[in-house]
Amino acid sequence: MAGTQDLVVDRRTASPRKRSSSRVVWLAVAGWLVINAVLIALAGEHLPLHASELAEPPTVDKVIGTDLMYLEVFALMVVVHLLTRHRKVPDLATRAPERTRTGAEVAAMLGYGSAGMVGGFLLGRAFGWHAFSFHLDGMVIRTDQPVTIPETLSWAVYNLIVFAIVPLIVFRRGYTTEQLSLRSSDRRADLLLIVVVLAIESAVQLAVAGSSSILGLPLRQALLGAPLTLVLGLAGTALPTMIFIYCILTPRYLRLTGSVPATVVLGGLTYATLHFFDGWTNFASPTDALISVLYLFLFYTGPGMFKTFITIRSANAWTHLWAYHAIAPHTLLDTPMFVKVFGVR
């Protein structure tokens, strides 16, 4: 009799959760459609952004081209689902504390992250550099604006300290390495996941970028520039992203929402927001600012969603870093930029 009652309770609690997840999916789709419509309506012939590859007319081509990225994101999610469907993966939600404390920690992290973003903006401007964002000016999206070695090193150190080292020190006082998703529950399975996703993502990035990627460099520059790019990318964006979003916020989002789709969307939106001051954005007018913010969310939310999804499916924050961040796209796409900045010959 007790077992029957438990089953009835489970069904009653599962139904609202399923409906909530469905609403999140439809809201996300609606938001995506609205962003597309507003960008096309407001931008006119071209997007008013500080990047020639984005500003080339017509606007609709740039918007649709960005939309196509979501096809790869969802295809990779299917691949990850298939590779992990038989795994017994720890539930990330259990790694977060009870809901009240979780809510307080999420609020504190988002407030701290906002302060860190403003601090990076002020620090960069104070030295006559670009504002510090989760991408150094020119990473992934080329702006052709000059970047100096001191700016590059300061950006990497600032992001590493503010968004990775400080949060990790604070949360390691109350949580274990496992609770922060820094330890694999199945190394062989995670390695397979990394290799497969990395192979697919690398092939896509290199096919799209062609000679503007590491493939366009002489062998010596590629061999010297790739390790340099990897280290700087790890410090300035990959490790800060991993610690801030996927070690700390993702389990707490899942704990608060009880929904994988909602957590995936929140992870994507958080990832996009942390790139708010990327160098290609344009805040010269209210319209330009709105277009920049909308395109920011269109461009970055998809990759952020995938990083969240692979973290949930593997319960390991490292999987996204090696499969879909530090190497592809950053080392593959950004090595030519860092070769230029550091004068590697």
KOLVEX-973245 format. One line per 4 residues: number of its first residue (from 1); for each residue x, y, z of N, C-alpha, C. Coordinates in Angstrom, 1 decimal, decimal comma. Example, Ala and Ser with C-alpha at 12.3 -4.5 7.8 and 13.67 -1.06 7.14 Angstrom:
2
1	13,2:-5,7:7,8:12,3:-4,5:7,8:13,2:-3,3:7,8  12,8:-2,2:7,1:13,7:-1,1:7,1:12,9:0,0:7,9
***
This chain:
345
1	0,8:-1,2:0,0:0,0:0,0:0,0:0,9:1,3:0,0  1,9:1,2:0,8:2,8:2,4:0,9:3,5:2,6:-0,4  3,9:1,5:-1,1:4,6:1,6:-2,4:3,7:2,3:-3,4  2,3:1,9:-3,4:1,4:2,5:-4,3:1,2:4,0:-4,0
5	1,2:4,4:-2,7:1,0:5,8:-2,4:2,3:6,6:-2,9  3,5:6,0:-2,7:4,7:6,6:-3,2:4,6:6,9:-4,7  4,1:5,9:-5,4:4,1:6,0:-6,8:3,1:7,1:-7,3  2,0:7,2:-6,5:1,0:8,3:-6,8:1,6:9,7:-6,6
9	2,4:9,8:-5,4:3,0:11,0:-5,1:4,0:11,4:-6,1  4,8:10,4:-6,6:5,9:10,7:-7,6:5,3:11,2:-8,9  4,1:10,6:-9,3:3,5:11,0:-10,5:2,9:12,5:-10,3  2,4:12,8:-9,2:1,8:14,1:-9,0:2,9:15,2:-9,0
13	4,1:14,8:-8,4:5,2:15,8:-8,4:5,9:15,9:-9,7  6,0:14,8:-10,4:6,7:14,7:-11,7:6,0:15,6:-12,8  4,6:15,5:-12,7:3,8:16,2:-13,8:4,1:17,7:-13,8  4,0:18,4:-12,6:4,3:19,9:-12,6:5,7:20,2:-13,1
17	6,6:19,3:-12,7:8,0:19,5:-13,1:8,2:19,4:-14,6  7,5:18,4:-15,2:7,5:18,2:-16,6:6,9:19,4:-17,3  5,8:19,9:-16,8:5,1:21,1:-17,4:6,0:22,3:-17,3  6,7:22,4:-16,2:7,6:23,6:-16,0:8,7:23,5:-17,0
21	9,3:22,4:-17,2:10,4:22,2:-18,2:9,9:22,5:-19,6  8,7:22,1:-19,9:8,1:22,4:-21,2:7,9:23,9:-21,4  7,5:24,6:-20,3:7,3:26,1:-20,4:8,7:26,7:-20,7  9,7:26,3:-20,0:11,0:26,9:-20,2:11,5:26,7:-21,6
25	11,3:25,5:-22,2:11,7:25,3:-23,6:10,9:26,3:-24,5  9,6:26,4:-24,3:8,8:27,3:-25,2:9,2:28,7:-25,0  9,5:29,1:-23,8:9,9:30,5:-23,5:11,3:30,8:-24,2  12,2:29,8:-24,2:13,5:30,0:-24,8:13,3:30,1:-26,3
29	12,4:29,3:-26,9:12,2:29,4:-28,3:11,6:30,7:-28,7  10,6:31,2:-27,9:10,0:32,5:-28,1:11,0:33,6:-28,0  11,9:33,5:-27,0:12,9:34,5:-26,9:13,9:34,6:-28,0  14,2:33,4:-28,5:15,1:33,3:-29,7:14,4:33,9:-30,9
33	13,1:33,7:-31,1:12,4:34,3:-32,3:12,3:35,8:-32,1  12,0:36,3:-30,9:12,0:37,7:-30,7:13,3:38,4:-31,0  14,4:37,8:-30,5:15,7:38,4:-30,8:16,0:38,4:-32,3  15,7:37,4:-33,0:15,8:37,4:-34,4:15,0:38,5:-35,1
37	13,8:38,6:-34,7:12,9:39,6:-35,3:13,4:41,1:-35,0  13,8:41,3:-33,8:14,2:42,7:-33,4:15,5:43,0:-34,1  16,4:42,1:-34,1:17,7:42,4:-34,8:17,5:42,7:-36,2  16,7:42,0:-36,9:16,5:42,2:-38,3:15,8:43,5:-38,6
41	14,8:43,8:-37,7:14,0:45,0:-37,8:14,8:46,3:-37,5  15,7:46,2:-36,4:16,4:47,4:-36,0:17,7:47,7:-36,7  18,4:46,7:-37,1:19,7:46,8:-37,6:19,8:47,5:-39,0  18,7:47,3:-39,8:18,8:47,9:-41,1:19,6:47,0:-42,0
45	20,5:47,6:-42,8:21,2:46,8:-43,8:22,4:46,0:-43,2  22,9:46,5:-42,0:24,0:45,7:-41,4:24,0:45,9:-39,9  24,6:45,0:-39,2:24,7:45,1:-37,7:25,8:46,1:-37,4  25,4:47,1:-36,5:26,4:48,2:-36,2:27,4:47,7:-35,1
49	28,2:46,7:-35,4:29,1:46,1:-34,4:30,5:46,4:-34,8  31,4:46,4:-33,8:32,8:46,6:-34,1:33,6:45,4:-34,6  33,1:44,8:-35,6:33,7:43,6:-36,2:33,3:43,5:-37,6  34,2:43,6:-38,6:33,8:43,6:-40,0:33,1:42,3:-40,4
53	33,4:41,2:-39,8:32,7:39,9:-40,2:31,3:39,9:-39,7  30,9:40,7:-38,7:29,5:40,8:-38,3:28,8:42,0:-38,9  29,5:43,0:-39,3:28,9:44,2:-39,8:28,6:44,2:-41,3  29,2:43,2:-42,0:29,0:43,1:-43,4:27,5:42,9:-43,7
57	26,9:43,6:-44,7:25,5:43,4:-45,0:25,3:42,1:-45,8  24,1:41,5:-45,9:22,9:42,0:-45,2:22,8:41,5:-43,8  22,0:42,1:-43,0:21,8:41,7:-41,6:21,2:40,3:-41,5  20,3:40,1:-42,3:19,6:38,8:-42,2:20,5:37,6:-42,4
61	21,5:37,8:-43,2:22,5:36,7:-43,4:23,3:36,4:-42,2  23,7:37,5:-41,5:24,5:37,3:-40,3:23,6:36,7:-39,2  22,4:37,1:-39,1:21,5:36,5:-38,0:21,2:35,1:-38,3  20,9:34,7:-39,5:20,6:33,3:-39,9:21,9:32,5:-39,7
65	23,0:33,1:-40,1:24,3:32,3:-40,0:24,6:32,0:-38,5  24,2:32,9:-37,6:24,4:32,7:-36,2:23,4:31,6:-35,7  22,2:31,7:-36,2:21,2:30,7:-35,9:21,6:29,3:-36,2  22,3:29,1:-37,3:22,7:27,8:-37,7:23,6:27,1:-36,7
69	24,3:28,0:-35,9:25,2:27,4:-34,9:24,4:26,5:-33,9  23,1:26,9:-33,7:22,3:26,1:-32,8:22,1:24,7:-33,3  22,1:24,5:-34,6:22,0:23,2:-35,1:23,1:22,3:-34,6  24,3:22,8:-34,7:25,5:22,1:-34,2:25,4:21,8:-32,7
73	24,9:22,9:-32,0:24,8:22,8:-30,5:23,9:21,6:-30,1  22,7:21,6:-30,8:21,7:20,5:-30,5:22,2:19,2:-31,0  22,9:19,2:-32,1:23,5:17,9:-32,6:24,5:17,3:-31,6  25,3:18,2:-31,0:26,3:17,8:-30,0:25,6:17,3:-28,8
77	24,5:17,9:-28,4:23,7:17,5:-27,2:23,2:16,1:-27,5  22,8:15,8:-28,7:22,3:14,4:-29,0:23,5:13,4:-28,9  24,7:13,8:-29,4:25,8:13,0:-29,3:26,2:12,7:-27,8  26,2:13,7:-27,0:26,5:13,6:-25,6:25,4:12,7:-24,9
81	24,2:12,9:-25,2:23,1:12,1:-24,7:23,3:10,6:-25,0  23,7:10,3:-26,2:23,9:8,9:-26,7:25,1:8,3:-25,9  26,2:9,1:-25,8:27,4:8,6:-25,1:27,2:8,4:-23,6  26,2:9,1:-23,0:26,1:9,0:-21,6:24,8:8,3:-21,2
85	24,0:7,7:-22,1:22,7:7,2:-21,8:22,7:6,0:-20,9  23,8:5,3:-20,9:23,9:4,1:-20,0:24,8:4,3:-18,7  25,3:5,6:-18,6:26,1:5,9:-17,4:25,3:6,2:-16,2  25,8:5,8:-15,0:25,2:6,2:-13,8:25,9:7,5:-13,3
89	25,4:8,6:-13,6:26,0:9,9:-13,4:25,4:10,5:-12,1  26,2:11,0:-11,2:25,7:11,6:-10,0:24,8:12,8:-10,3  23,8:13,0:-9,5:22,9:14,1:-9,7:23,5:15,4:-9,2  23,7:16,4:-10,1:24,4:17,6:-9,7:23,6:18,4:-8,6
93	22,3:18,2:-8,6:21,5:19,0:-7,7:21,8:18,6:-6,2  22,2:17,3:-6,0:22,6:16,9:-4,7:23,9:17,5:-4,2  24,6:18,1:-5,0:25,9:18,7:-4,6:25,7:20,1:-4,2  24,5:20,6:-4,2:24,2:22,0:-3,7:23,5:21,8:-2,4
97	23,5:22,8:-1,5:22,9:22,8:-0,2:21,4:22,9:-0,3  20,7:23,0:0,8:19,2:23,1:0,8:18,9:24,5:0,1  17,6:24,6:-0,3:17,2:25,6:-1,2:17,5:27,0:-0,7  17,2:27,3:0,5:17,4:28,6:1,0:18,8:29,1:0,9
101	19,7:28,2:1,4:21,2:28,5:1,3:21,6:28,6:-0,2  21,1:27,7:-1,0:21,4:27,7:-2,4:21,0:29,0:-3,1  19,8:29,5:-2,8:19,4:30,8:-3,3:20,3:31,9:-2,9  20,7:31,9:-1,6:21,6:33,0:-1,2:22,9:32,9:-1,9
105	23,4:31,7:-2,1:24,7:31,5:-2,8:24,6:32,0:-4,2  23,5:31,6:-4,9:23,4:32,1:-6,3:23,3:33,6:-6,4  22,5:34,2:-5,5:22,4:35,7:-5,5:23,8:36,3:-5,2  24,5:35,7:-4,3:25,8:36,3:-3,9:26,8:36,1:-5,1
109	26,8:35,0:-5,8:27,7:34,8:-6,9:27,3:35,7:-8,1  26,0:35,9:-8,4:25,6:36,8:-9,5:26,0:38,2:-9,1  25,8:38,6:-7,9:26,2:40,0:-7,5:27,7:40,2:-7,6  28,4:39,2:-7,1:29,9:39,2:-7,2:30,4:39,3:-8,6
113	29,8:38,4:-9,5:30,1:38,4:-10,9:29,9:39,7:-11,6  28,8:40,4:-11,2:28,5:41,7:-11,8:29,5:42,7:-11,4  29,9:42,7:-10,1:30,9:43,6:-9,6:32,3:43,3:-10,3  32,6:42,0:-10,5:33,8:41,7:-11,2:33,8:42,2:-12,7
117	32,7:42,1:-13,3:32,6:42,6:-14,7:32,8:44,1:-14,7  32,1:44,8:-13,8:32,3:46,3:-13,7:33,8:46,6:-13,4  34,3:45,9:-12,5:35,8:46,1:-12,1:36,7:45,9:-13,3  36,4:44,9:-14,1:37,2:44,7:-15,4:37,0:45,8:-16,4
121	35,8:46,3:-16,5:35,6:47,4:-17,4:36,4:48,7:-16,9  36,3:49,0:-15,6:37,0:50,2:-15,1:38,5:50,0:-15,2  39,0:48,8:-14,9:40,4:48,6:-14,9:41,0:48,7:-16,3  40,3:48,1:-17,3:40,8:48,2:-18,6:40,8:49,6:-19,1
125	39,7:50,4:-18,9:39,6:51,7:-19,3:40,6:52,6:-18,6  40,9:52,4:-17,4:41,8:53,2:-16,6:43,2:53,2:-17,2  43,6:52,1:-17,8:44,9:51,9:-18,5:44,9:52,2:-20,0  43,7:52,7:-20,5:43,6:53,0:-21,9:43,5:51,7:-22,7
129	43,1:50,6:-22,1:42,8:49,4:-22,8:41,4:49,2:-23,1  41,0:48,0:-23,7:39,7:47,6:-23,9:39,1:47,2:-22,5  37,8:47,2:-22,4:37,2:46,7:-21,1:37,5:45,2:-21,1  37,8:44,7:-19,9:38,0:43,3:-19,7:36,7:42,5:-19,7
133	36,6:41,5:-20,6:35,4:40,7:-20,6:35,9:39,3:-20,6  35,0:38,3:-20,8:35,4:36,9:-20,8:36,2:36,5:-22,0  36,2:37,4:-23,0:37,0:37,3:-24,2:37,9:38,5:-24,3  39,2:38,3:-24,5:40,0:39,5:-24,8:39,6:40,0:-26,2
137	39,7:41,3:-26,3:39,2:41,9:-27,6:39,9:41,2:-28,8  39,0:40,7:-29,7:39,5:40,1:-30,9:39,5:38,6:-30,8  39,2:38,0:-29,6:39,1:36,5:-29,6:37,8:36,1:-30,2  37,9:35,0:-31,0:36,8:34,4:-31,7:36,2:35,3:-32,7
141	35,8:36,5:-32,3:35,3:37,5:-33,3:36,3:38,6:-33,4  36,9:38,7:-34,6:38,0:39,6:-34,9:37,4:41,0:-35,0  38,1:41,9:-34,3:37,8:43,4:-34,4:38,8:44,2:-35,1  40,0:43,6:-35,2:41,2:44,4:-35,8:41,6:45,6:-35,0
145	41,2:45,6:-33,7:41,6:46,7:-32,9:42,9:46,2:-32,2  43,9:47,1:-32,0:45,2:46,7:-31,5:45,1:46,3:-30,0  45,7:45,2:-29,7:45,8:44,7:-28,3:47,3:44,6:-27,9  47,7:45,0:-26,8:49,1:45,0:-26,4:49,3:43,8:-25,4
149	50,6:43,5:-25,3:51,0:42,4:-24,4:50,6:42,7:-22,9  50,9:43,9:-22,4:50,4:44,2:-21,0:48,9:44,0:-20,8  48,2:44,5:-21,8:46,7:44,3:-21,7:46,3:42,8:-21,7  47,0:42,0:-22,6:46,7:40,6:-22,6:47,0:39,9:-21,3
153	48,1:40,2:-20,8:48,5:39,5:-19,5:47,7:40,0:-18,4  47,3:41,3:-18,3:46,5:41,8:-17,2:45,1:41,2:-17,3  44,6:41,1:-18,5:43,2:40,5:-18,7:43,2:39,1:-18,2  44,2:38,3:-18,5:44,3:36,9:-18,1:44,4:36,8:-16,6
157	45,2:37,6:-16,0:45,4:37,5:-14,6:44,2:38,0:-13,8  43,6:39,1:-14,3:42,4:39,6:-13,6:41,3:38,6:-13,6  41,0:38,0:-14,8:39,9:37,0:-14,9:40,2:35,8:-14,0  41,4:35,3:-14,1:41,8:34,1:-13,3:41,6:34,4:-11,8
161	42,0:35,5:-11,3:41,9:35,8:-9,9:40,4:36,0:-9,5  39,8:36,9:-10,2:38,4:37,3:-9,8:37,4:36,2:-10,0  37,4:35,5:-11,1:36,3:34,6:-11,5:36,7:33,1:-11,2  37,9:32,8:-10,9:38,3:31,4:-10,7:38,9:31,3:-9,3
165	40,0:31,9:-9,0:40,7:31,7:-7,8:39,9:32,1:-6,5  39,4:33,3:-6,5:38,7:33,8:-5,3:37,4:32,9:-5,1  36,5:32,7:-6,1:35,4:31,8:-5,8:35,8:30,4:-5,4  36,8:29,9:-6,0:37,2:28,5:-5,6:37,7:28,5:-4,2
169	38,5:29,5:-3,7:38,9:29,5:-2,3:37,8:29,6:-1,4  36,8:30,5:-1,7:35,6:30,7:-0,8:34,8:29,4:-0,7  34,5:28,7:-1,9:33,6:27,6:-1,8:34,4:26,3:-1,4  35,7:26,3:-1,5:36,4:25,1:-1,0:36,4:25,0:0,5
173	36,0:26,1:1,2:35,9:26,0:2,6:34,7:25,2:3,1  33,7:25,2:2,3:32,5:24,5:2,7:32,1:23,3:1,8  32,8:23,1:0,7:32,4:22,0:-0,2:33,6:21,2:-0,7  33,4:20,0:-0,9:34,5:19,1:-1,4:34,8:19,2:-2,9
177	35,9:18,7:-3,3:36,2:18,7:-4,7:35,1:18,0:-5,5  34,5:16,9:-5,0:33,5:16,2:-5,7:32,2:17,1:-5,8  31,9:17,8:-4,7:30,7:18,7:-4,7:30,8:19,8:-5,7  32,1:20,2:-6,0:32,3:21,3:-7,0:32,5:20,7:-8,4
181	32,3:19,4:-8,5:32,3:18,7:-9,8:33,7:18,8:-10,5  34,7:18,8:-9,6:36,1:18,8:-10,1:36,8:17,5:-10,1  36,0:16,5:-9,8:36,5:15,1:-9,8:35,6:14,2:-10,7  36,2:13,4:-11,6:35,4:12,6:-12,5:34,9:11,3:-11,7
185	33,7:11,0:-12,0:33,1:9,7:-11,5:33,4:8,6:-12,4  33,9:8,8:-13,6:34,2:7,8:-14,6:35,2:8,3:-15,6  36,4:8,2:-15,3:37,5:8,9:-16,2:37,4:8,4:-17,6  37,3:7,1:-17,8:37,3:6,5:-19,1:36,1:7,0:-19,9
189	34,9:7,1:-19,3:33,7:7,6:-20,0:33,9:9,1:-20,3  34,5:9,8:-19,4:34,7:11,3:-19,6:35,7:11,5:-20,7  36,7:10,7:-20,8:37,7:10,8:-21,8:37,1:10,6:-23,2  36,3:9,5:-23,3:35,6:9,3:-24,5:34,7:10,4:-25,0
193	34,0:11,0:-24,0:33,1:12,1:-24,2:34,0:13,3:-24,8  35,1:13,6:-24,1:35,9:14,7:-24,5:36,5:14,5:-25,9  37,0:13,3:-26,2:37,6:13,0:-27,5:36,6:13,2:-28,7  35,4:12,6:-28,5:34,4:12,6:-29,5:33,9:14,1:-29,8
197	33,6:14,8:-28,7:33,1:16,1:-28,9:34,1:17,1:-29,4  35,4:16,9:-28,9:36,5:17,7:-29,4:36,7:17,5:-30,9  36,7:16,2:-31,3:36,9:15,9:-32,7:35,8:16,6:-33,6  34,6:16,5:-33,2:33,5:17,1:-34,0:33,6:18,6:-34,0
201	33,8:19,2:-32,8:33,9:20,7:-32,8:35,1:21,2:-33,5  36,2:20,5:-33,4:37,4:20,9:-34,1:37,2:20,9:-35,6  36,6:19,8:-36,1:36,3:19,7:-37,5:35,4:20,8:-38,0  34,4:21,2:-37,2:33,5:22,2:-37,6:34,2:23,6:-37,6
205	34,9:23,9:-36,5:35,6:25,2:-36,4:36,6:25,4:-37,5  37,4:24,4:-37,8:38,4:24,5:-38,8:37,8:24,6:-40,2  36,7:23,9:-40,5:36,1:23,9:-41,8:35,5:25,3:-42,0  34,9:25,9:-41,0:34,3:27,2:-41,1:35,3:28,3:-41,2
209	36,4:28,3:-40,3:37,4:29,3:-40,3:38,4:29,2:-41,4  38,8:28,0:-41,8:39,7:27,9:-42,8:41,1:28,4:-42,5  41,6:29,2:-43,4:43,0:29,8:-43,3:43,1:30,9:-42,2  41,9:31,4:-41,7:42,0:32,4:-40,7:42,2:31,7:-39,3
213	42,2:30,4:-39,3:42,5:29,7:-38,0:44,0:29,3:-37,9  44,3:28,4:-37,0:45,7:28,0:-36,9:46,2:27,4:-38,1  45,3:26,9:-39,0:45,7:26,2:-40,2:46,4:27,2:-41,2  46,2:28,5:-41,0:46,8:29,5:-41,9:48,2:30,0:-41,5
217	48,7:29,4:-40,4:50,0:29,8:-39,9:51,1:28,9:-40,4  52,3:29,5:-40,5:53,5:28,6:-40,8:53,7:27,7:-39,6  54,3:26,5:-39,8:54,4:25,5:-38,8:55,1:26,1:-37,5  56,1:26,8:-37,6:56,9:27,3:-36,4:55,9:28,2:-35,6
221	55,2:29,1:-36,3:54,3:30,0:-35,5:53,2:29,2:-34,8  52,7:28,2:-35,5:51,6:27,4:-35,0:52,1:26,6:-33,7  53,4:26,1:-33,8:53,9:25,3:-32,7:54,2:26,1:-31,5  54,7:27,4:-31,7:55,0:28,3:-30,6:53,7:29,0:-30,1
225	52,8:29,3:-31,0:51,7:30,1:-30,7:50,6:29,3:-30,0  50,4:28,0:-30,3:49,3:27,2:-29,8:49,5:27,0:-28,3  50,6:26,7:-27,7:50,8:26,6:-26,3:50,5:27,9:-25,6  51,0:29,0:-26,2:50,8:30,3:-25,6:49,3:30,6:-25,5
229	48,6:30,4:-26,6:47,2:30,6:-26,7:46,4:29,8:-25,7  46,8:28,5:-25,6:46,2:27,6:-24,7:46,3:28,1:-23,2  47,5:28,5:-22,8:47,7:29,0:-21,4:46,9:30,2:-21,2  47,0:31,2:-22,1:46,3:32,5:-21,9:44,8:32,2:-21,9
233	44,3:31,4:-22,8:42,9:31,1:-22,9:42,4:30,4:-21,6  43,2:29,5:-21,1:42,8:28,8:-19,8:42,7:29,8:-18,7  43,7:30,7:-18,6:43,7:31,7:-17,5:42,6:32,7:-17,7  42,4:33,2:-18,9:41,5:34,4:-19,1:40,0:34,0:-19,3
237	39,7:32,8:-19,8:38,3:32,5:-20,0:37,9:31,1:-19,6  38,7:30,1:-20,0:38,3:28,7:-19,8:38,1:28,3:-18,3  39,2:28,6:-17,5:39,1:28,3:-16,1:38,1:29,2:-15,3  38,1:30,5:-15,6:37,0:31,3:-14,9:35,6:30,9:-15,3
241	35,4:30,5:-16,5:34,1:30,0:-16,9:33,7:28,7:-16,2  34,7:27,8:-16,1:34,5:26,5:-15,5:34,1:26,7:-14,0  34,9:27,4:-13,3:34,7:27,6:-11,8:33,4:28,3:-11,6  33,3:29,5:-12,2:32,2:30,4:-11,9:30,8:29,8:-12,2
245	30,7:29,3:-13,4:29,4:28,8:-13,9:29,2:27,3:-13,6  30,2:26,4:-14,0:29,9:25,0:-14,0:30,3:24,3:-12,7  31,2:24,8:-12,0:31,5:24,2:-10,6:30,5:24,7:-9,6  30,2:26,0:-9,7:29,4:26,6:-8,6:27,9:26,9:-9,0
249	27,7:27,6:-10,0:26,3:27,9:-10,3:25,4:26,8:-10,9  26,0:26,0:-11,8:25,2:24,9:-12,4:24,5:24,0:-11,4  25,2:23,4:-10,4:24,5:22,6:-9,5:23,4:23,3:-8,7  23,6:24,6:-8,5:22,7:25,4:-7,7:21,5:25,8:-8,6
253	21,7:26,1:-9,8:20,6:26,3:-10,7:19,7:25,0:-10,8  20,3:23,9:-10,9:19,5:22,6:-10,9:18,8:22,4:-9,6  19,4:22,7:-8,5:18,8:22,5:-7,2:17,5:23,4:-7,1  17,7:24,7:-7,6:16,6:25,6:-7,4:15,4:25,4:-8,4
257	15,8:25,0:-9,6:14,7:24,8:-10,6:14,2:23,4:-10,7  15,0:22,4:-10,3:14,6:21,0:-10,5:14,4:20,6:-11,9  14,9:21,4:-12,8:14,7:21,1:-14,3:16,0:21,2:-15,0  16,3:20,2:-15,8:17,5:20,2:-16,6:17,4:21,3:-17,7
261	16,2:21,3:-18,5:16,1:22,4:-19,5:16,3:23,8:-18,9  15,7:24,1:-17,8:15,8:25,4:-17,2:17,2:25,7:-16,8  17,9:24,7:-16,3:19,3:24,8:-15,9:20,2:25,1:-17,1  19,9:24,4:-18,1:20,7:24,5:-19,4:20,5:25,9:-19,9
265	19,3:26,4:-19,9:19,0:27,8:-20,4:19,7:28,8:-19,5  19,5:28,7:-18,2:20,2:29,6:-17,3:21,7:29,6:-17,4  22,3:28,4:-17,6:23,7:28,3:-17,8:24,1:29,1:-19,1  23,3:28,9:-20,1:23,6:29,6:-21,4:23,5:31,1:-21,2
269	22,5:31,6:-20,5:22,3:33,0:-20,3:23,4:33,6:-19,5  23,8:32,9:-18,5:24,9:33,4:-17,6:26,2:33,5:-18,4  26,5:32,5:-19,2:27,7:32,5:-20,0:27,7:33,7:-21,0  26,5:33,9:-21,6:26,4:35,1:-22,5:26,7:36,4:-21,8
273	26,1:36,5:-20,6:26,2:37,8:-19,8:27,6:38,1:-19,5  28,4:37,1:-19,2:29,8:37,4:-18,8:30,6:37,9:-19,9  30,1:37,9:-21,1:30,8:38,4:-22,3:30,3:39,8:-22,6  29,6:40,5:-21,7:28,9:41,7:-22,0:29,8:42,8:-22,6
277	31,0:42,9:-22,1:31,9:43,9:-22,5:32,9:43,5:-23,7  32,6:42,4:-24,4:33,4:42,0:-25,5:33,6:43,1:-26,4  34,8:43,2:-27,0:35,2:44,4:-27,8:34,4:44,7:-29,0  33,7:43,7:-29,6:32,9:43,9:-30,8:31,6:44,6:-30,5
281	31,2:44,7:-29,2:29,9:45,4:-28,9:30,0:46,9:-29,1  28,9:47,5:-29,3:28,8:48,9:-29,6:27,7:49,6:-28,8  28,1:50,5:-27,9:27,1:51,2:-27,0:27,1:52,7:-27,3  27,3:53,0:-28,6:27,3:54,4:-29,0:26,0:55,1:-28,9
285	24,9:54,3:-29,1:23,5:54,9:-29,0:22,7:53,8:-28,3  21,5:54,2:-27,9:20,6:53,2:-27,3:20,2:52,1:-28,2  20,0:52,4:-29,5:19,7:51,3:-30,5:20,9:50,4:-30,7  22,1:51,0:-30,9:23,3:50,2:-31,0:23,5:49,3:-29,8
289	23,2:49,8:-28,6:23,4:49,1:-27,4:22,4:47,9:-27,3  21,2:48,1:-27,7:20,2:47,1:-27,7:20,6:46,0:-28,7  21,0:46,4:-29,9:21,4:45,4:-30,9:22,6:44,6:-30,4  23,6:45,2:-29,8:24,7:44,5:-29,2:24,3:43,5:-28,2
293	23,4:43,9:-27,3:23,0:43,0:-26,2:22,3:41,8:-26,8  21,3:42,1:-27,7:20,6:41,0:-28,3:21,5:40,0:-29,1  22,4:40,6:-29,9:23,3:39,7:-30,6:24,2:38,9:-29,7  24,6:39,6:-28,6:25,4:38,9:-27,6:24,7:37,6:-27,1
297	23,4:37,7:-26,7:22,7:36,6:-26,3:22,5:35,6:-27,4  22,2:36,0:-28,6:22,1:35,1:-29,7:23,3:34,3:-30,0  24,5:35,0:-29,9:25,7:34,3:-30,2:26,3:33,4:-29,1  26,1:33,8:-27,9:26,8:33,1:-26,8:25,9:32,1:-26,0
301	24,6:32,3:-26,1:23,7:31,4:-25,2:23,8:30,0:-25,7  23,9:29,7:-27,0:23,9:28,3:-27,4:25,1:27,6:-26,9  26,4:28,1:-27,1:27,5:27,4:-26,6:27,5:27,3:-25,1  26,9:28,3:-24,4:26,8:28,2:-22,9:25,9:27,1:-22,5
305	24,8:26,9:-23,3:23,8:25,9:-23,0:24,5:24,5:-23,2  25,3:24,4:-24,2:26,0:23,1:-24,4:26,9:22,8:-23,3  27,7:23,8:-22,9:28,6:23,6:-21,8:27,9:23,1:-20,5  26,7:23,7:-20,3:25,9:23,3:-19,1:25,4:21,9:-19,3
309	25,0:21,5:-20,5:24,4:20,2:-20,7:25,4:19,1:-20,5  26,6:19,3:-21,1:27,7:18,3:-21,0:28,1:18,1:-19,5  28,1:19,2:-18,8:28,4:19,2:-17,4:27,4:18,4:-16,6  26,2:18,6:-16,9:25,1:17,8:-16,2:25,2:16,4:-16,5
313	25,4:16,0:-17,8:25,4:14,6:-18,2:26,7:13,9:-17,7  27,7:14,6:-17,4:29,0:13,9:-17,0:29,2:14,2:-15,5  28,6:15,2:-14,9:28,8:15,5:-13,5:30,3:15,9:-13,3  30,9:16,4:-14,3:32,3:16,8:-14,3:32,6:18,1:-15,1
317	33,0:19,1:-14,3:33,1:20,4:-15,0:34,3:20,5:-16,0  35,2:19,5:-15,8:36,4:19,5:-16,7:36,0:19,1:-18,2  34,9:18,3:-18,3:34,6:17,8:-19,7:34,4:18,9:-20,7  33,6:19,9:-20,3:33,3:21,0:-21,2:34,6:21,8:-21,6
321	35,5:21,9:-20,6:36,7:22,7:-20,8:37,6:22,1:-21,9  37,8:20,8:-21,8:38,7:20,2:-22,8:37,9:19,8:-24,1  36,7:19,6:-24,0:35,9:19,1:-25,2:35,4:20,3:-26,0  35,1:21,4:-25,4:34,4:22,5:-26,1:34,7:23,9:-25,6
325	36,0:24,1:-25,3:36,3:25,5:-24,9:37,8:25,8:-25,1  38,7:25,2:-24,3:40,1:25,6:-24,3:40,8:25,3:-25,6  40,5:24,2:-26,2:41,2:23,8:-27,5:40,4:24,3:-28,7  39,1:23,8:-28,7:38,2:24,2:-29,7:37,0:24,9:-29,0
329	36,9:26,2:-29,3:37,4:26,9:-30,4:38,7:27,7:-30,1  39,1:28,0:-28,9:40,0:29,1:-28,6:41,4:28,8:-29,2  42,0:27,7:-28,9:43,4:27,5:-29,4:43,4:27,4:-31,0  42,4:26,8:-31,5:42,3:26,6:-33,0:42,0:28,0:-33,7
333	41,2:28,8:-33,1:40,8:30,1:-33,7:41,7:31,3:-33,3  42,2:31,3:-32,1:42,8:32,5:-31,5:44,3:32,5:-31,6  44,9:31,3:-32,0:46,4:31,3:-32,1:46,9:32,4:-33,0  46,3:32,6:-34,2:46,8:33,7:-35,1:46,8:35,1:-34,4
337	45,8:35,3:-33,6:45,7:36,6:-32,9:46,8:36,8:-31,9  47,1:35,7:-31,1:48,1:35,8:-30,1:49,5:35,8:-30,7  49,7:35,1:-31,8:50,9:35,2:-32,5:51,2:36,6:-32,9  50,2:37,3:-33,4:50,4:38,7:-33,8:50,7:39,6:-32,6
341	49,9:39,4:-31,5:50,1:40,3:-30,3:51,5:40,1:-29,7  52,0:38,9:-29,7:53,3:38,7:-29,0:54,5:38,7:-30,1  54,1:38,9:-31,3:55,2:39,0:-32,3:55,9:37,7:-32,5  55,2:36,6:-32,4:55,9:35,3:-32,6:56,3:35,1:-34,1
345	57,5:34,7:-34,3:58,0:34,6:-35,7:58,4:33,1:-36,0
***
